[in-house]
Amino acid sequence: MLPKNAVRNFQVSSSLADLFSLSDQTNAISFSGGYPDAALFPQEKLQQAFQQRLATAAPDLFQYRSVLGDLNLRKKLTNYIHQLNVECSVENIMFTQGGQQAIKLLASLFLNPGDGLAVEGPTYIGAVEAFNEYQPTYYEIPMESDGMDLDVLEEKLQHHQIKLIYTIPNFQNPTGYCMSIPKRKRLAKLAATYDALIIEDDPYRELRYAGESLPPIKAFDQTGNVALIGSFSKILSPALRTGWVIAAHSIISDLANLRLAFDCQSPNVVLEAIDQYLTDNCLSDHIQKLRNSYRQKLAVMLNCLQQYLPNECHFSKPQGGFFVWVTLPQDLDASKLLHLSQQVTFLPGKDMFVNSHPINHLRLNFTGTTLEEIQRGCQELGNLMKTALVTTPK
């Protein structure tokens, strides 16, 4: 008989595992996972970058190196971050195994059992699972169309000790909402006033299909109370498993020491290949191709939802990102709707709320499917909802 799991590892099942399982179903149209369009990966150019760097690199490519990651790639990232009006040096950056690891490392560094953690309601399920191991006290902050409700957050900060504030300001996962500039400024001030650290998770920044780009919260950080997370997963390839965290030097130093107990460093081969890709290619041109494709997919999904969903249902209308958030009538259970579906999958929203767990929301991904699949999937979804509305007791 095996020993029992650690008490802190109290998750019996994983919502992330369920998500990947839904996304991998081959007999249904998948709106469930946050998948990029595989047809848009720059496969040939990435292959050339790997081959070029493997052929020309020094032998220490295969050796241990700095836990912070490849210096040349950090320099490139520094130049990009400066364009966002964020003060940053190479010593403020650490590459991670995707943005997910950055979240996990920050949670490990700061959270003790019972520590206060404010998150948006709803929020990214992968972040919740990263936080859960450390058994924080969650404070669920309602989402508004221009970001989290900062009046509610400030009231919580006034009456509770909150260490971390987790937010996705651009095209939030799962709602697609974008935080306004006034809220970004105010949030940075709140963190400084109440000695909290903002974890600003920003993987969708470059995937804007309408409107003007907004500065990160980190651009308004005067006290080092914001840690900014980014990733190549949504703009190059998830399989590269390359993200980064940008924070005050003291935080990066502590994270680097902590990282040595996890995996020591990100793979040099991958980081150098990305550096080679960025040297040989124009990333902006590639991102524009993504925007053009995803803009069309989003427009088709919004049009189809308007056409096929019952009038009792409502949905967000994001200007970028990967997701549309659907709100059903209050008594309609999205999880039960999913179990009735044979032709389309989606992600029920219940587990994306850390405290309230309403049953009548679901998340749809539009980037990982074809235009024809979006049309068929939305029609099937509308039929499911209409049938459920007829059969659900009033």
Disulfide bonds with the S-S distance in Angstrom:
none
